[in-house]
Amino acid sequence: MDTRPLRVMLIVTMTVFLLVCVAFLLQHLGVYADGVDAWFEDNQWLMWTSVGLMLASASAIPLLSLGQDR
């Protein structure tokens, strides 16, 4: 079974999720300047994009597995 597509998808998902987590952790700790801090509070799309990517990847894992069984 070729697991390369699955591994690539999981690595990309994990990388994006970790970057978003680090960005919001730094925002919570107050590391950013005031302008960036306000931008994070006004624009929650970054967090929701990460969640959407994670959900799409999680739903694609069984589909990739089914395609490899044949």
C-alpha positions in Angstrom: 0.0 0.0 0.0 1.4 3.4 -1.0 1.0 5.7 1.9 2.8 8.7 0.5 -0.3 10.8 -0.3 -1.7 10.2 3.2 1.7 11.1 4.8 1.9 14.3 2.7 -1.6 15.4 3.6 -1.0 14.7 7.3 2.3 16.6 7.3 0.7 19.6 5.6 -2.2 19.6 8.0 -0.1 19.2 11.1 2.2 22.0 9.9 -0.6 24.5 9.3 -2.3 23.6 12.5 0.9 24.0 14.6 1.7 27.4 12.9 -1.8 28.7 13.7 -1.5 27.4 17.3 1.9 29.1 17.8 0.6 32.3 16.3 -2.4 32.4 18.6 -0.2 31.5 21.6 2.1 34.4 20.9 -0.9 36.7 20.5 -2.3 35.4 23.8 1.1 36.1 25.5 1.2 39.6 24.2 4.3 39.3 22.1 2.9 41.1 19.0 2.6 44.8 18.6 -0.8 46.5 19.2 -1.7 46.6 15.5 -1.1 42.9 15.0 -2.9 42.0 18.2 -5.9 43.9 17.0 -5.7 42.2 13.7 -5.8 38.8 15.3 -8.9 39.8 17.4 -10.7 41.2 14.3 -9.8 38.4 11.9 -10.6 34.9 13.1 -10.4 33.5 9.6 -6.9 32.1 10.2 -8.1 29.9 13.0 -11.2 28.8 11.1 -9.2 28.0 8.0 -6.9 25.8 10.0 -10.0 24.0 11.5 -11.5 23.6 8.0 -8.3 22.1 6.7 -8.1 19.7 9.6 -11.7 18.5 9.1 -11.2 18.1 5.3 -8.1 16.1 5.9 -9.7 13.9 8.5 -12.6 13.2 6.2 -10.2 12.4 3.3 -8.2 9.8 5.2 -10.8 7.0 4.8 -11.2 7.9 1.1 -7.5 7.5 0.6 -7.5 4.2 2.4 -10.3 2.8 0.3 -8.4 3.7 -2.9 -5.3 1.9 -1.8 -7.0 -1.4 -0.9 -7.7 -2.4 -4.5 
